[in-house]
Amino acid sequence: MAHSFAMTIFQGHRLRKGRFSETGRPYLVTFVTKNRERHFADHSLARLTCQRLHEAEQQSCLKNWCYVVMPDHVHWLFSPLEGDISRIVKMVKGSISHKAGGPLWQKGFHDRAIRNESDLLPAARYVIANPVRAGLVSSVCDYPYWNAKWL
């Protein structure tokens, strides 16, 4: 049975209630800019965000599977190697805001645990195809703000 990876974005305290993350498990995380402002339509901010997602893996706290930086949100598929996803997302969002010179993000984030290895590649395809579904480009090859482990 095919899985749909379309998500509803929720806010704040409801997302943190009962959140548990497991080391090594892949998570599909989405975080949104405050008021859905299109901060990442700006090339320099979009590149900065890609750089920070890449650097998070270099700091050895996670394994990146893939990500896409959209004009007003980020989809990120990663596995925490230490710590929990809340700490990792807070660190990355804070680092991006700090380097950008001010707050960018709505509070909280949405996460979905990838429970079966067979769901990892479909989740990655969902992430990478987001700019095409949003009508920003006709081919993912034309969108510059993404990366995937399989390349």
Beta strands, then each sheet from edge to edge (+ up, - down):
strand 1: 27-32
strand 2: 62-69
strand 3: 73-80
strand 4: 110-113
strand 5: 146-148
sheet 1: 4+ 1- 3+ 2- 5+
end
